[in-house]
Amino acid sequence: MIEWMDRVYGPVKISNPKVEALIHTPTMKRLGGVKQSGPSALVFPFKTVSRLEHSLGVYILLQRLGADLKECVAGLLHDISHTAFSHAIDFLITSEEQNHHEHLKAEFLHRPDLVNALSDLGFIPADFEDDSVYPLLEQPLPSLCADRVDYFLRDGIACGEIGQPFVNAFLRQLVVVDGKIAMADLGLARTAVDLFARMNAHWWASDSEAFIYNRFADVLRRAMESGVIGHADLLTSDDEVIDRIEATGDPALRQSLQAIRSFCPSDLGGFVPNVIPKHRWIDPPVWNHGKVQPFSEWN
């Protein structure tokens, strides 16, 4: 049995030994060394959320919402292919969706340790290559889904934007209607929309995030071009990538990395990002008076 005090859900546990075995695979445990906030964690040390912590949180939330085991395991695996520093690679290999890790998912799911753990659960890797087949886990913006709910609350707590009273009230008001997540309180939905927008403006898509990610992408690009790191290194952990860069004899790389760590708002003067961070927003479905419609339509 795995038990821990979760920053979002409080005391939680996972008692299924086969799920526990999946969590203890090397491929899953790697996510403990990948920060959800990517290179931003180099600047803001309070951003301690790892992809493993988030994945466990999504699993717990799906359980609480009544999802079956298969969808819960899909939640556990949904971020399995995130590279070191999470979305940093999306500033090297750009796309509108900024989801390069999704193209690596099949490769990770077919690693022998995951194949064996999934087989014990009665599943195969192909069951988890497409998260869109799991409606509680994944929905397009601006709807609610377990992934979006968990990273919103988890990042919000870590960044000091969201307090536990709101988290507890928000979770109590989540309902499942027609197989999808909705809210049962218009007032809390309004607060959630505002807090989500605040997280987007202050953190996920802020000018400082754009600066940090673009500058870090420059470091990764130069490190790869000079052979300091390769693609395989990006499939490890944040610390392993940093260690390789810092161990190099290239002082320019080390200086660039230190400049990122020493970021201050004055660095933004005149800065124009090559890649703009993905913007996020929510318009949560609200169940009220026996019907469900987006919050914006209730207003």
C-alpha positions in Angstrom: 0.0 0.0 0.0 1.2 3.5 -0.9 0.1 6.3 1.5 1.0 10.0 1.5 -0.2 13.4 2.4 -1.2 15.1 -0.8 -1.1 18.8 -1.1 -4.5 18.9 -2.9 -6.4 15.9 -1.5 -5.0 15.4 2.0 -4.3 11.9 3.3 -4.6 9.4 0.4 -3.6 5.8 -0.3 -3.4 3.4 -3.2 -4.1 -0.2 -2.0 -4.2 -2.1 -5.3 -0.8 -4.0 -5.4 -0.8 -4.2 -9.2 -1.2 -0.4 -9.5 1.5 0.0 -6.8 3.8 -2.2 -8.9 3.1 0.1 -11.9 4.0 3.2 -9.9 7.3 1.6 -8.8 8.5 0.9 -12.3 11.6 2.8 -13.3 9.7 4.5 -16.2 7.1 5.9 -13.8 9.6 6.8 -11.1 11.5 8.9 -13.6 8.6 11.4 -13.5 9.6 12.2 -9.9 12.6 14.0 -11.4 10.7 16.0 -13.9 9.3 19.3 -12.6 5.8 20.2 -13.9 6.9 23.9 -14.2 10.0 23.0 -16.3 12.9 25.5 -16.2 10.7 27.9 -14.3 11.6 25.8 -11.2 15.2 27.0 -11.6 14.0 30.5 -10.9 11.2 29.9 -8.5 12.2 27.2 -6.0 8.7 26.9 -4.5 7.6 25.2 -7.8 8.2 21.7 -6.5 5.4 19.9 -8.2 6.8 16.9 -10.2 5.1 15.1 -13.0 4.8 12.0 -10.8 3.1 14.0 -8.0 0.6 15.3 -10.6 0.0 11.9 -12.2 -0.7 10.3 -8.8 -3.1 13.2 -8.1 -5.0 12.6 -11.4 -5.3 9.0 -10.4 -6.7 9.9 -7.0 -9.1 12.4 -8.5 -10.4 10.0 -11.1 -11.0 7.4 -8.4 -13.0 9.9 -6.4 -15.1 10.8 -9.5 -16.0 7.1 -9.9 -13.8 6.3 -13.0 -13.1 2.6 -13.7 -9.7 1.1 -13.2 -8.7 1.5 -16.8 -9.4 5.2 -16.9 -7.6 5.7 -13.5 -4.5 3.9 -14.9 -4.8 6.1 -18.0 -4.6 9.1 -15.6 -1.5 7.6 -14.0 0.1 7.3 -17.4 -1.1 10.4 -19.1 2.2 12.3 -18.6 4.6 9.3 -18.9 6.4 10.7 -22.0 7.1 14.2 -20.7 10.8 15.0 -21.4 13.1 16.6 -18.9 11.9 20.1 -18.0 8.4 19.2 -19.2 7.3 21.6 -21.9 10.8 23.1 -22.5 11.1 20.8 -25.6 8.1 22.6 -27.1 10.2 25.7 -27.3 12.7 23.7 -29.4 10.3 21.7 -31.5 7.4 24.1 -31.9 3.8 23.4 -32.5 0.5 25.2 -31.8 -0.5 22.6 -29.2 2.9 22.6 -27.5 2.5 18.8 -26.9 5.6 17.2 -28.3 5.6 14.6 -25.5 2.4 13.1 -27.0 4.4 12.0 -30.0 6.7 10.0 -27.7 4.0 8.3 -25.7 3.9 5.0 -27.6 7.7 4.7 -27.2 7.4 5.0 -23.4 4.4 2.8 -23.1 6.2 0.0 -24.8 9.1 0.0 -22.4 9.4 -3.5 -20.9 8.8 -2.5 -17.3 5.5 -0.8 -18.3 4.4 -3.6 -20.6 4.9 -6.2 -17.8 3.1 -4.0 -15.2 0.2 -3.3 -17.5 -0.1 -7.0 -18.4 -0.5 -7.9 -14.7 -3.4 -5.4 -14.7 -4.9 -7.0 -17.8 -4.1 -4.1 -20.1 -1.8 -3.4 -23.1 0.1 -0.3 -24.0 -2.2 0.5 -26.9 -5.0 1.0 -24.3 -3.3 4.2 -23.2 -1.9 5.8 -26.3 -4.9 8.1 -26.9 -6.2 9.9 -23.8 -9.1 11.4 -25.7 -11.0 8.1 -25.3 -11.2 8.8 -21.5 -13.7 11.6 -21.0 -13.1 12.2 -17.3 -9.4 12.3 -17.8 -9.1 14.5 -20.9 -11.2 17.2 -22.5 -10.2 20.0 -24.9 -10.0 23.6 -23.5 -12.0 25.2 -22.0 -13.9 22.2 -20.4 -13.0 20.6 -17.2 -11.1 17.3 -17.0 -9.1 15.5 -14.2 -5.8 16.5 -15.7 -6.8 20.2 -15.9 -8.4 20.2 -12.5 -5.4 18.7 -10.8 -2.7 20.9 -12.4 -4.8 24.0 -11.7 -5.2 23.2 -8.0 -1.7 21.8 -7.6 0.2 24.6 -9.3 -2.1 27.2 -7.6 -1.3 25.9 -4.2 2.5 25.7 -5.0 2.5 29.3 -6.3 0.4 30.7 -3.4 -2.5 31.8 -5.6 -5.0 29.2 -4.3 -5.8 28.4 -0.7 -7.0 25.2 0.8 -10.5 26.4 1.7 -11.2 27.1 -2.0 -9.7 23.7 -3.0 -11.9 21.8 -0.5 -15.0 23.7 -1.6 -14.2 23.3 -5.3 -13.6 19.5 -5.0 -16.9 19.1 -3.1 -18.8 20.8 -5.9 -17.4 18.6 -8.7 -20.0 16.3 -10.2 -20.1 13.9 -13.2 -22.9 14.5 -15.6 -23.3 12.4 -18.8 -19.8 11.0 -18.2 -18.1 14.4 -18.0 -16.9 16.7 -15.1 -19.1 19.6 -14.2 -19.6 22.0 -11.3 -22.7 22.2 -9.1 -22.2 25.8 -7.9 -22.3 28.9 -10.0 -20.5 31.0 -7.5 -17.6 28.6 -7.1 -17.4 28.2 -10.9 -17.0 32.0 -11.2 -14.2 32.0 -8.7 -12.6 29.0 -10.5 -12.7 30.9 -13.8 -11.1 33.9 -12.2 -8.4 31.9 -10.4 -7.5 29.9 -13.5 -7.2 33.1 -15.5 -4.9 34.5 -12.7 -2.7 31.4 -12.9 -2.5 31.8 -16.7 -1.6 35.5 -16.5 0.8 35.3 -13.6 2.5 32.0 -14.2 1.7 29.6 -17.1 1.7 32.2 -19.9 3.3 35.2 -18.2 6.1 37.3 -19.7 8.5 35.9 -17.2 7.6 32.3 -18.2 8.1 33.3 -21.8 11.6 34.7 -21.0 12.7 31.7 -18.9 11.5 29.0 -21.4 12.9 30.8 -24.5 16.3 31.4 -22.8 16.4 27.8 -21.5 15.5 26.5 -25.0 18.5 28.5 -26.3 20.7 26.7 -23.7 19.3 23.3 -24.8 19.8 24.1 -28.5 23.4 25.1 -28.0 24.1 22.1 -25.8 22.6 19.7 -28.3 24.4 21.3 -31.3 27.8 21.0 -29.4 27.1 17.4 -28.4 26.9 18.1 -24.7 23.5 16.5 -24.5 21.6 14.3 -27.0 17.9 13.4 -27.5 18.3 10.5 -25.1 19.3 12.8 -22.3 16.0 14.6 -22.7 14.3 11.4 -21.8 15.9 11.3 -18.4 15.4 13.8 -15.6 15.9 17.5 -15.0 18.9 17.0 -12.7 20.6 14.7 -15.1 20.3 17.2 -18.0 21.6 20.1 -15.8 24.5 17.9 -14.5 25.6 17.3 -18.1 25.4 20.9 -19.0 27.3 22.1 -15.9 29.9 19.4 -16.3 30.9 20.7 -19.7 34.0 22.8 -20.4 31.9 25.4 -22.2 31.8 28.5 -20.0 29.2 30.2 -22.2 26.7 27.4 -21.5 27.2 27.6 -17.8 26.9 31.4 -17.8 23.7 31.2 -19.8 22.3 28.7 -17.3 23.3 31.0 -14.4 21.7 34.0 -16.1 18.4 32.1 -16.1 18.7 31.2 -12.5 19.4 34.9 -11.7 16.4 36.1 -13.6 14.8 39.4 -12.4 11.9 41.4 -14.0 14.3 44.0 -15.4 15.5 41.2 -17.8 12.2 41.5 -19.6 13.0 45.0 -21.0 13.0 44.8 -24.8 12.7 41.0 -24.8 10.7 39.5 -27.7 10.1 35.7 -27.3 10.6 33.4 -30.3 7.9 31.1 -28.9 4.9 32.3 -26.9 3.7 30.0 -24.1 0.3 28.3 -24.6 -2.6 30.2 -23.1 -5.1 28.3 -21.0 -8.6 29.2 -19.8 -11.7 27.4 -18.5 -15.4 27.7 -19.1 -16.6 25.0 -16.8 -19.8 23.1 -17.4 -22.3 23.9 -14.6 -25.1 21.6 -13.5 -28.0 23.7 -12.2 -31.8 23.2 -12.1 -31.4 19.8 -13.9 -29.4 21.0 -16.9 -25.7 21.4 -17.8 -24.3 24.3 -19.8 -21.0 26.3 -19.8 -20.6 28.8 -17.1 -20.5 31.6 -19.6 -24.0 30.7 -20.8 -25.4 30.8 -17.3 -24.3 34.4 -17.1 
